Amino acid sequence: MVAELGHVTVVFAGQSESWAKWIDHQIKAAGRATTLVRWNPLRRLPTDQALTDLLSAPGRVLLVIDDWYERLGHGRFEAWADVLRQVLPEHHERIAAVSITARPMPDAVIALAPVELRGLRPEVARSRVLECAGIPAPGTLVDLRRGPRFPDDPPEVWQAPRRNHRFVGRTELLEKVYGAFSAAGPDGAAVALLGPGGLGKTQLALEYVHRFAGEYDVVWWISAAQRVTARQQFAELAPHLDVRDAGDLAGTIKAVRRELDRTARPWLLVLDGAGDPARLRDLLPEGRGHVLVTTHRSEWGAHAQTLAVPVFERRESVAFVARRTDRLSDGQAGRLAQAVEDMPLLLDQTAAWLDQNPAALVEDYIRDIRDGRPDRFGVVASGEYPESFEVAWAKLVNTLRDGSESAWHLLNLLVCFSPDVVPVRLLQTARHGDLPPGLADLIAEPSSWNTALRRLSEITSMRIEYEQGPRLDTQTVGTLRMHRLFHRFVRSIQSPEDAGRYSAAARKVLVSADPRDSSSPGNWARYATLIPHLAPSGALESADDDVRELVLNCVEYLRMRGEYDDGWSLSRRAVEHWRRTSGDTDRSVLVVVHQLANMLRRLGRYTEAEKVGRETLGRLTGAEGVRPIELIRAKDGLGGTLMALGRYTEARTLFEEAAESAAAELGDEHVPRTLTIRSNLAVALGLQGHYAESLALHRRVFEARVELLGGKNALTLNSALHSAWMLRLLGNYREALAIQGHNSRVHSQILDRTHSQTLLAEHNLALCSRRVGDLQFAHALMRGVRDKLLRRRGAAHPETLMVSCDYAMLLRDLDRTEEARELAENTAAQYAAQLGDGHPYAIGARDNVATVMRDMGEIRGALELSRRTTRQMARAVGPDHPWAIGCAKNDVAALASAGESEAAAELGREAADRSARVLGEAHILTISLRAGLALDLAGLGRPEEADALHREAVTRLTALLGADHPHTRYILERRRPYWDFEPQPI
């Protein structure tokens, strides 16, 4: 009975951690005390005492048998087998074993009579574990969903390469990683495995993922060497977390991060091969989970706890070589390890070479590696690597060249792609004529193709992953990973002729894989796959029209996804290469320059964008044989940049010229590009304050788009949105609200709820609701829009700033003055920092601050700021612009608050006359200026004129808005009218 109720020691090798923890939990749940003992047969010497030490604990000992014996060389395993045969008879009554391996077991292990756990249901496995531990079956059922997950059940969300069954050693490092994560507790943690290439950082991370998979519900592996690939793969986690793709990549990434930050599910994110952390920082959640990074960049120390990954210890090298090939004695394995400096990559490749060349003498091979010179084996020493490394690689590629011609040709083609994830699938779908002779036939036959890839993998130690083939009864190679060191070496030894021939073939493969539609979300993953291969294939230097079209489509994909940094980088490199070979006015050069300016503008780098746009327009204007479309595009692009810079008149002129040329050259009402330019012109007219003209043009474009594209097309919806915007600025609040309410609903049906245009539609609906007096609805809607933009875009993005500017004044309407003041000041400062102190948006935002300051009783400060903004706005946009008149209206209010009634009345009369001239007597700005003037005249003792102006204002407001409108009541109560600046979308 005592033994039955005794203590249980669970002994396991490190790679069985998840199973050991699950077994330990089941025994504890049955009421027994336990001890977990991690056993490393590689580190322990095979002696009687080493095994007896494990049996010194009281009670039963339960051994967890995996395939640890395969990780030992033959001699070391036989030594352990002798120990087992000597120790087991004495302790067999206390020892039980469970097996979690599907591999055949040697006799010495079979003698333990392990009970199989794999392939069982959790409840059956639990019963067997308790039986082995000497615990009677419990009378009550246990909820197996609590505690560690059953290790045979995969995590709910799983994306990681398959386990490397040749992995050995690194026990202490794995324990350090696990310890770092465990010590962090519920706050989450990031660990970076740091070291140069070839040390096995990726394999170490992969072993951690598989060994500790039972700790997590979500495991997601990302190839992080290329930023565009890393971001796309991170975003692909979205549907697995029930997160919708937000359309632009940044929005989806933020949504995934937000879900990871708040989920209670334990998760592990791996960033493999990460470069500059500044370019990947937004992929790092801050929640409860774990982030594991492999990198050679020490800068990751600022973002994660770093663990240096060294070369193998010699005993690890010997064990690894013994597992990789059975040709070598321990002594020979040690000498080989010394020759390649215990570098895991070289150990893998040299052991593979020995396996593939059974007739080669081991000692001669080791001597060649240790003492040979690369030129003896057909390679010119580069000085970039130790000579022993280059000798090993030279012998390897010579073996391929001489003994496996198809694999050798295939390797030469593969090194013309990015090494991180070689695009095997693209090669399989390539056109026959795109591939070099011999390779086309090889790839067309699945069995030959897979054989060549396996041969290449065996000789070069490239990792391959299988997936379901086009026919359900076949498995084919899906992905192949090549180490960057080896990739760079093979590229360096290619002859110029080979490099040119294989690179040209790689470019043809990429062109064939181009979906030629970067606007379709269904193609986005494909473009993210293609982009990393553009540079290594030479696509950016190519003068081929099809290749350049591919590059342009990739740039457009980046623009569509909101990846403006990467879009700027790719378009800039293309411009540099293409201009040198094709000149400034080549079609592809002009298109990519146009995209470069697009990216700069979207990054807020307006001055640089203007420079690019002006240089392009200047070159085209003075050149011969320029197609009209090029000039149209250049004027349209520069016009957009000038609008952002606040130079509305010049922008309007460019749009008018472009629209006229487009109508003449492309066609009038039924050509999408012509309509787009006219829409831009309508926006420029609105920014100039010509609201009626802008509305008329937006409506014409809307009607044409309805006929051409249909009423639910995104461009048609955009025209309706701008029409409602202008109606609101003209004071037609109820009509604007009716149009915008419908427009906003259709936006949410057609586009994603977090799409930029949908959010703009909701923002305008909030503004319309505010103007008809529904402040609570306006507040809820605008706050929601702002929150989404803050999460997706950040506080400094132009869309966020526009909404924040309006939201601050809505908070003022709700008497939340302190909040309004803080937000208004922050927005004004951001606008000034981004656009310059003299930009109309910066000036208008500061004028809003002056209005709130007046509410808070800061009379003199508000007056000083209001006077300054009035002068600045008049200089920026002209004295007759509605914004300049609006600033003057607030200046009147500030003067009146300061007791300067004569000055207030004089400025109020002059501003009212200007408004009547520009906007008409019936416009709400004119009416409210007259109402304010009435207050000032009454204060100056001129009641008759004051009463007449007041009655006229009330009559006009009632006709415009109705007697019950809040603004009408506001004026009836003889309260001081105000104006707030609203930025317009560009």
Buried (B, 14 or more C-beta within 10 A) or exposed (E): EEEEEBBBBBBBBBBBBBBBBBBBBBBEBBEBEBBBBBBBBBBBEBEEEBBBEBBEBBBBBBBBBBBBBBBBBEEBBBBBBBBBEEBBEEEEEBBBBBBBBEEEBBEBBEBBEBBBBEEBEBEEBBBBBBBBBBBEEEEEEBEBEEBBBBBBEEBBBBBBBEBBEBBBBBBEBBBBBBEBBEEBEEEBBBBBBBBEBBBBBBBBBBBBBBBBBBBBBBBBBBBBBBBBBBBBBBBBBBEBBEBEBBBBBBBBBBBBBBBBEEBEBBBBBBBBBBBEBEBBEBBBBEBBBBBBBBBBBEBBEEBBBBBEBEBBBEBBBBBBBBBBBEBBBBEBBBBBBBBBBBBBBBBBBBBBBBBBBEEBEBEEBBEBBBEBEBEEBEBEBEEEBBBBBBBBBBBBBBBBBEEBEBBBBBBBBBBBBBBBBBBBBBBBEBEEEBBBEEBBEBBEEBEEBBBBBEBBBBBBBBBBEBEEBEEEEEEBBBBBBBBBBBBBBBBBBBEEEBBEBBBBBBBBBBBBBBBEEBEEEEBBEBBBBBBBBBBBBBBBBBEBEEBBBBBBBBBBBBBBBBBBBBBBBBBBBBBEBBBEEBEBBBBBBBBBBBBBBBBBBBBBBBEBBBBBBBBBBEBBEEEEEBEEBBBBBBBBBBBBBBBBBBBBEBBBBBBBBBBBBBBEBBEEBEBBBBBBBBBBBBBBBBBBBBBBBBBBBBBBBBEBBBEBBEEEBBBBBBBBBBBBBBBBBBBBBBBBBBBBBEBBEBBBEBBBBBBBBBBBBBBBBBBBBBBBBBBEBBBEBBBBBBEBBBBBBEEBBBBBBBBBBBBBBBBBBEEBBEBBBEBBBBBBBBBBEBBBEEBBBBBBBBBBBBBBBBBEEBBEBBBBBBBBBBBBBBEBBBBBBBBBBBBBBBBBBBBBBBEBBEBBBBBBBBBBBBBBEBBBEBBBBBBBBBBBBBBBBBBBEBEEEBEEBBEBBBEBBBEBBEEEBBBBBBBBEEEBBBBBBBBBBB
